[in-house]
């Protein structure tokens, strides 16, 4: 809350972790619909080259409209990644059982892979890319390593931090995890500069440009009030990820294409 130039009091909203989760899930759903249903299903993006798609859109106004809708939906999805990275760090710092947290992430990353392949590539198995929970699992391991690095001081701590972030970046690239490199860098920034809001926000906004609209997410992050009481059971958010991908994959693969 702060006073404006004429004494008008402006109150920023208090956003809980639950509010951030819901918003990020909605944006993620919009992005998934844009990719799976609009681009892969209705447009049939995989059958075109960039050049042939441009020619087809010039001749077909409906195709051009669908292309615009799909692009907008993907841009909206860019709002989700910084929030998920922020919540991952909050979860890591507040969890009472890191091993359970990591195991849950690993299990749902494995469960989500077939639904992800079906939704994004209309295939039951596809190794060209892995789902976002794979990236988040790598980030969670990175956070544990960064915490261990705090046992050291001075130059050694900084060297270890850099080595750990580079290693995580390599692994997420090897696995081709969705939101990969951006997710790793955002998670590292949110953790390493946890108590330094200024530099954390500046670096986070710059990295969020990976997702074009990502910097807009920092309004919600800055309004976070630290409350972690969930309106919905926490596992519902985990279940939502593979479930929405499965539904969209079935729709795109069996009812549209």
C-alpha positions in Angstrom: 0.0 0.0 0.0 1.3 3.5 -0.8 0.0 7.0 -1.3 -0.3 8.6 -4.7 0.7 12.2 -5.7 -2.7 13.5 -4.5 -2.8 11.5 -1.3 -4.9 8.7 -2.9 -4.1 5.4 -1.3 -3.3 2.6 -3.7 -3.5 -0.9 -2.2 -1.6 -3.7 -4.0 -3.4 -7.0 -3.8 -2.3 -9.8 -1.4 -1.8 -12.9 -3.5 -1.3 -16.3 -1.8 0.7 -19.2 -3.1 -2.6 -20.8 -4.0 -3.6 -17.7 -6.0 -0.3 -17.9 -7.9 -0.7 -21.6 -8.6 -4.3 -21.2 -9.9 -3.2 -18.3 -12.2 -0.2 -20.3 -13.5 -2.3 -23.4 -14.1 -4.9 -21.4 -16.1 -2.2 -19.8 -18.2 -0.6 -23.2 -18.8 -3.9 -24.6 -19.8 -4.4 -21.8 -22.3 -1.0 -22.5 -23.8 -1.6 -26.2 -24.0 -4.9 -25.7 -25.8 -3.2 -23.3 -28.2 -0.5 -25.8 -29.1 -2.4 -29.1 -29.0 -5.9 -28.2 -30.2 -5.4 -25.0 -32.3 -1.9 -25.4 -33.8 -1.4 -29.2 -33.9 -5.1 -30.1 -34.4 -7.0 -27.4 -36.3 -4.1 -26.0 -38.3 -2.2 -29.2 -38.6 1.1 -27.3 -38.1 3.3 -30.4 -38.6 2.3 -30.8 -42.3 3.6 -27.4 -43.2 7.0 -25.8 -43.7 7.3 -22.2 -42.6 7.1 -21.1 -46.2 4.1 -23.3 -47.2 2.3 -22.2 -44.0 2.7 -18.5 -45.0 1.4 -19.2 -48.4 -1.6 -21.2 -47.0 -2.4 -18.4 -44.6 -2.4 -15.8 -47.4 -5.0 -17.9 -49.3 -7.1 -18.9 -46.2 -8.3 -16.2 -43.8 -9.6 -18.8 -41.4 -6.2 -20.4 -41.2 -4.6 -17.0 -40.6 -7.1 -16.3 -37.8 -6.3 -19.7 -36.2 -2.6 -19.0 -36.4 -3.1 -15.6 -34.6 -5.2 -17.3 -31.9 -2.6 -20.0 -31.4 0.2 -17.4 -31.1 -1.7 -15.3 -28.6 -2.5 -18.4 -26.5 1.2 -19.3 -26.4 2.1 -15.8 -25.4 -0.4 -16.1 -22.5 1.3 -19.3 -21.5 4.6 -17.5 -21.1 3.2 -15.9 -17.9 3.2 -19.3 -16.2 6.9 -20.3 -16.3 8.3 -17.5 -13.9 5.6 -18.2 -11.4 6.3 -22.0 -11.4 10.0 -21.3 -10.9 9.2 -18.9 -8.0 6.8 -21.4 -6.4 9.4 -24.2 -6.8 11.9 -22.2 -4.7 9.2 -21.4 -2.1 8.3 -25.0 -1.9 11.9 -26.1 -1.5 12.5 -23.6 1.3 9.4 -24.4 3.1 9.1 -28.2 2.7 9.6 -30.4 5.7 10.5 -33.4 3.6 12.7 -32.7 0.6 13.0 -36.4 -0.4 9.2 -36.7 -0.5 8.9 -33.5 -2.5 11.5 -34.7 -5.0 10.0 -38.2 -5.3 6.5 -36.7 -5.9 8.0 -34.6 -8.7 9.8 -37.5 -10.3 6.7 -39.7 -10.2 4.4 -37.1 -11.8 7.1 -36.3 -14.4 7.1 -39.9 -15.4 3.3 -40.2 -15.4 3.0 -37.0 -17.5 5.3 -38.0 -20.3 2.9 -40.0 -22.4 0.1 -37.4 -22.0 2.6 -34.7 -22.9 3.7 -36.6 -26.1 0.1 -37.2 -27.1 -0.8 -33.5 -26.6 2.2 -31.9 -28.1 3.2 -34.4 -30.8 0.1 -36.6 -31.2 2.2 -39.6 -30.5 2.2 -42.0 -27.6 6.0 -41.9 -27.4 8.2 -39.1 -28.6 11.7 -38.4 -27.6 12.1 -34.9 -29.2 11.1 -33.2 -25.9 10.1 -33.9 -22.4 7.4 -32.4 -20.2 7.9 -29.4 -17.9 8.0 -31.5 -14.7 11.2 -33.0 -16.0 12.7 -29.5 -16.1 11.3 -28.8 -12.6 12.8 -32.1 -11.3 16.2 -31.0 -12.5 15.7 -27.6 -10.9 14.8 -29.3 -7.6 18.0 -31.3 -7.6 19.9 -28.1 -8.5 18.3 -26.4 -5.5 19.5 -29.1 -3.1 23.1 -28.8 -4.6 23.0 -25.0 -4.2 22.0 -25.5 -0.6 25.0 -27.8 0.0 27.2 -25.1 -1.7 26.3 -22.8 1.2 28.6 -24.8 3.4 31.5 -23.1 1.7 32.4 -19.5 1.7 33.9 -16.8 -0.5 35.2 -17.7 -4.0 34.6 -21.5 -3.5 30.9 -20.9 -2.9 30.6 -18.7 -6.0 32.5 -21.3 -8.1 30.3 -24.1 -6.9 27.1 -22.1 -7.5 28.2 -21.4 -11.1 29.2 -25.0 -11.7 25.9 -26.3 -10.4 23.8 -23.9 -12.5 25.8 -24.8 -15.6 25.4 -28.5 -14.9 21.7 -28.1 -14.5 21.5 -26.1 -17.7 23.3 -28.9 -19.5 21.1 -31.6 -18.2 17.9 -29.8 -19.0 19.2 -29.2 -22.5 20.1 -32.9 -22.9 16.7 -34.0 -21.8 15.0 -31.2 -23.8 12.7 -30.3 -21.0 9.9 -27.9 -21.7 10.7 -24.3 -20.5 14.2 -25.8 -19.8 17.0 -23.3 -19.7 14.8 -20.4 -18.7 13.3 -22.4 -15.8 16.8 -23.4 -14.6 18.1 -19.8 -14.6 14.9 -18.4 -13.0 15.0 -20.9 -10.3 18.7 -20.2 -9.6 18.1 -16.5 -9.4 15.1 -16.8 -7.1 17.1 -19.0 -4.8 20.5 -17.3 -4.8 19.1 -13.8 -4.5 16.2 -14.8 -2.3 16.5 -11.9 0.2 17.6 -9.4 -2.4 14.3 -8.4 -4.1 15.8 -5.7 -6.3 18.5 -7.7 -8.1 16.2 -10.8 -8.0 13.5 -8.9 -9.8 15.7 -7.3 -12.4 17.5 -10.5 -13.3 14.3 -12.5 -13.2 12.6 -10.0 -15.6 15.5 -10.2 -18.0 15.5 -14.0 -18.0 11.7 -14.1 -18.4 12.1 -12.5 -21.8 12.7 -16.0 -22.9 8.9 -16.3 -22.7 8.2 -12.8 -24.2 5.3 -12.1 -21.8 7.2 -13.6 -18.8 8.1 -10.2 -17.2 4.4 -9.4 -16.6 4.3 -12.3 -14.1 6.5 -10.3 -11.7 3.5 -8.2 -10.7 1.9 -11.2 -9.2 5.2 -12.4 -7.7 5.8 -9.0 -6.1 2.3 -9.1 -4.6 2.9 -12.5 -3.0 2.1 -12.3 0.7 3.9 -15.4 1.8 0.8 -17.4 2.8 0.9 -21.0 1.7 -2.5 -22.2 2.8 -4.0 -24.1 -0.2 -7.6 -23.8 -1.2 -7.3 -27.1 -3.0 -5.2 -30.2 -1.9 -1.7 -29.8 -3.2 -1.7 -33.0 -5.1 -4.6 -31.7 -7.2 -2.2 -29.4 -8.9 0.2 -32.3 -9.7 -2.7 -34.3 -11.1 -4.0 -31.4 -13.2 -0.8 -31.4 -15.3 -0.9 -34.9 -16.8 -4.8 -34.9 -16.8 -5.2 -31.8 -18.9 -2.5 -32.9 -21.3 -4.2 -36.3 -21.7 -7.6 -34.8 -22.4 -6.2 -32.3 -24.9 -4.1 -35.0 -26.5 -7.1 -37.3 -27.0 -9.2 -34.4 -28.4 -6.5 -33.3 -30.8 -5.4 -36.7 -32.0 -8.7 -38.6 -32.1 -11.4 -36.0 -32.7 -9.7 -33.2 -34.8 -6.8 -34.6 -36.8 
